[in-house]
């Protein structure tokens, strides 16, 4: 009997939490767009009116995490370099013992030189930035900037300005959603 009461209380608590969560996120979709950006220029994804809402939630989804990624990123080159360094160190200890040939050691050193050159020539991975601006009359105020590393970026803006503009910089397909609540 006591166990049934505990289970009933647990179910009741879950129902209350879920109903409060529904009320907490009760909002209206006020803007939605999908744009394929083929330019590396700064592009407006959309400007929308927020004057009727006390809170705005903006979500930007990117189709791809990285666009225009370089052929060899610094991170990958660093992994290759570390592996080549460990291999040379390991073989250097085996060479005097006669376990490996001089040719094997020379090949490992050659691979290390290539890995070092690749690391030196690799570039940092660049993520396209996403910016959200508030517009009041003729003034624009930067509200938030995302570095573009995440595929999904969300921000909640309390007491939003009259209008919001979302801008992106970089090739990708973007989906923009905005919800408003009173």
N, C-alpha and C positions, 0 to 999 in steps of 0.2 A: 504494500500500500504506500509506504513512504517513498519507495523507488518510483512508483507511478507519479506521485506528486512532484518529485524532483524532475522527472522527464517532462511533465506537463509545464512546470515553471520554465524549464530550459526552452521548450518550444514557444512558449509565450514571449520570452525575452527575445528570441530570434525574430518572431513576427513584429514586435515593437521596433527592433533595430532596422528591419527591412522597410517598414512603413516610414520610419524617420529618414532613412537613406533616400527613399523615393521623393519625399518632400524636400530634402536637402538639395537634390539634383533636379528638381522639377524646373525645367527651363524650356524655352522655345527656340527652335532652330531659326535663326534670323538671316543667315547667309551661308551659302554653300557654292563652291566652284571647284573645278578641276582644270588645271592649265598645264600644258606641256611647254616648258621653257627651252628653247633651242639656242638662245643667245647667252652670252656671259655678261650681258649688261644687267643693270639693276631693273627689275621688272615688278610692276604692281600686280599682285595676285587679286586684289580687290579692295574697294573702299566701301564700308557699310555704315549705316546710321545706327547709333547706339543710344540716342537721346532718351528713349523710353525705358531704359533698363538701369537697374541699380547695380547689376553685376553682369559681367560678360566673361564667357569662357571661350577661348580661341584655341583651336587645334589645327596644326599643319602636319600633314602626312606626306612623306617623300616616297616615291616609288622605289628609288634606289638609294642605298646609303652613300655610295660614292659614285660620282660621275666624273669623267675625265681624270681618273686616277692615273698617275704616272706608271710607266711600265715596271719600274722597280722602286718601291717605296723605301724610305729610310729604315722602317721597322723590319721589313723582310731582309734587306741587305745586312742589317745588324745581326740578325739571327744566323745568316750564312757566314758572316765574318767570325762570330763566336764559335761556330761549329768548326770552321777551318783552323782557328787558333788552337782549339782543344785537340784536334787531330794532329797538328804539327807537334804540339807539346808531348802527346802520347807517343808518337813515332820517334821523337828525338830521344826518349828514354830507352826505346827498344833497339835503336840503331847500333849503339856500342856493344850490345849483347849479341848481335848477329841474328836477331829474330826476324828482322826485315832487311830488304836490300836497300842500297843507296838510292836506286831508282824510285822505289816506293816513297822514300822520304822526300826526294826532290820533287816528285809529283804533288805531294801534300803541300810543300812550300809554294809551288807554282799555283795551286788552288787557293792558298792563302793570299798570294799577291793579287789574284783576280778578285777574290772576295773583298779585299781592302780597296781596290780600285772601284768596284761596284758600290761599296759603301760611300766612298768619297764623292761619287758622281750621282748617287741617289738623291731624290728630293723628298722633302717632307710632304706627307699627304695633306691635301688641301680640301677642306669641307666648305661647301657653299653656305654663306651666312643667311640667316632669315631675320628680318627686322620688323617690329610692330611699332607703328606710330599712332599717336593720338592727335586728332585734329580738332582745334577749337577756333572757329572763325578762320582766320588766315594763318594761324600759328600751328606748326607741327612740333610735337614733342616726342622724342624717342621713349617708348615705354619699355621695350625689351628687345634683346638680341639673342638669338640662338646660334651656336656655332655650326649647326648642321650635322653634328656627329650622330645624333639620334634620328631614327626614321620618323618618330612621332614626337612632336613638341607641343606642349599645352601650357597655357598661362591663364590664370583667372585674374580679372581686373575688377577691383571694387571701385565704385563711383567712376565709371568710365567717362572719357570725354565725349563730345557730341558725335564724332565719327572716328572710326579706326581704319587705318590703312596697313596692309601687310605686304611687304616687299621681299623679294628673293634675289639672290645673286648667284647664278650658276645653272647649268643645264640639268634638268630633271623634270619629272612629272610631279606636280604638287596638287594635293587636295586640301582645301581650306574649308573649315567648318567654324561657325560662330553660333553660340547659344546665348540667349539673354534671359535673365530672371529679374523679377521686380524687387 
